[in-house]
Amino acid sequence: MNIYVANIPFKATEAELRGLFEQYGEVSSAKIILDKFTQRSRGFGFVEMADDSSAQSAISQLNGADFMGKNLVVNEARPRTDAPRGNRGGGGFKKNFNRDDY
């Protein structure tokens, strides 16, 4: 099961995150997401656990738990969608548009 973990302290390492979840079962991988420009932690990541029941136990025990001074947000990761992630904004519009203005 893939687990989403938010509110990870910026000073935390992937090894420390892995160690936290290994208390509940076998961890396949632990990844903290980094900013692509600064290479600093973005404060969230993903932990993959082999056994679903161990993963559910970790989620219930660690959601809201203190980790290095911050309360974690832990839940099951949603599958990635193929939706484009580009520009989401529109151009906006002019209020009180009047054709005679142009």
Residue, then its C-alpha position, 0 to 999 in steps of 0.5 A: m500500500n502506498i501511504y501519503v505523509a504530510n507535514i514532515p519536518f524539513k530536517a527529517t531524512e528518508a531514513e528517519l521516515r522509514g524508521l518511523f514506519e518500520q515499527y508497524g511492518e516492512v517498508s518497501s520504500a520511503k521517499i520525501i519529495l524535494d523541490k526541483f530547483t532548491q533540492r530542499s524538502r517540500g514537507f511531504g512524501f510517500v511510504e510504501m508498505a508491503d502488507d496492507s494490514s500493517a499499512q492500515s495500522a501505521i496510518s491509524q497510529l501515526n496520523g496526528a502523531d508527533f514526529m520531530g516536533k510536528n504533527l504528521v498527516v498520514n493517509e492512503a495515497r490516491p492514485r495518480t491521474d493522467a490529468p495535465r498539471g500545467n496552467r490552471g488559471g484563466g486570463g480573467f475578464k474585465k468587469n463592466f465590459n462594454r463593446d463601446d470601450y473598444 
